[in-house]
Amino acid sequence: MNIIETLRELGFTEGEIRVYLALVKLGSTTIGPIINEAQVSNSKIYILLEKLTKKGIVSYIFKGKTKYFQASSPNYLYDILELEQNKINKLKDSLKEVIDFIEKNSDKSKEESKIYKGYNGMKSAWFEAIKSIPLCGKYYFFSKGYGKDSYLKSFFRNLSSELHEKKIQILGLANIDEKKEYNLFYKKLGYNMKYTSLNWPADITIAGDFLLIFIWDKDIPIVYSIQSRILVESYKIFFQNLYNSKK
């Protein structure tokens, strides 16, 4: 058990910790012994004692004209923790209001593009995109197939679970050569697939405000993430026309 670290986590400064632990050891005492035990300067001791008194864990009495300080019941430390917890809860509520305000007033029509590399980058690109899909919305993709890559299968399996939790419909188009693979694995995940003789130059996903172009390389996956309302709507119309034309 690290007492100093715990007190530090509760918001105590180094000087406050030394003074408080000195009082725990000394019991009721005057200023002089506290200074010696805590190794703090004369100029700081009264400030530190005042702060600890305000926190409720140090009290004092007068014996004649002399002030004696002592550590209060350690149970007051729970009160400090509860106070800090209440502050955090209030901060969470305030932060939620700030986030809601920013999201409502942010420029939804901004145009932006990013390049993500590697598996972690791919995850970041996809989850940024799917956050922008409204509840009960739709997720569209043109697939070239995932081949034998076990990570990609695992990733899109988990992704489909998250999309289903948000009641998002998954619509996909793939080359007819991929039909057997999809029926074996992806159909049970709730993918609504249709097939065509066409081949795409790359895997393309339309998710909320984002168009994701996925380039699979054996060494490193690369995702081009494009946030563009015009481009997204154009690809969405192209997808829907082709999807609805396939039986």
Secondary structure, DSSP 8 states (H G I E B T S, - for coil): --HHHHHHHTT--HHHHHHHHHHHHH-SB-HHHHHHHHT--HHHHHHHHHHHHHHTSEEEEEETTEEEEEE--TTHHHHHHHHHHHHHHHHHHHHHHHHHHHHHHS-TT--EEEEEEHHHHHHHHHHHHHTTS-TT-EEEEEE---TT-HHHHHHHHHHHHHHHHTT-EEEEEEEGGGHHHHHHHTGGGT-EEEEES---SSEEEEETTEEEEEE--SS--EEEEEE-HHHHHHHHHHHHHHHHH--
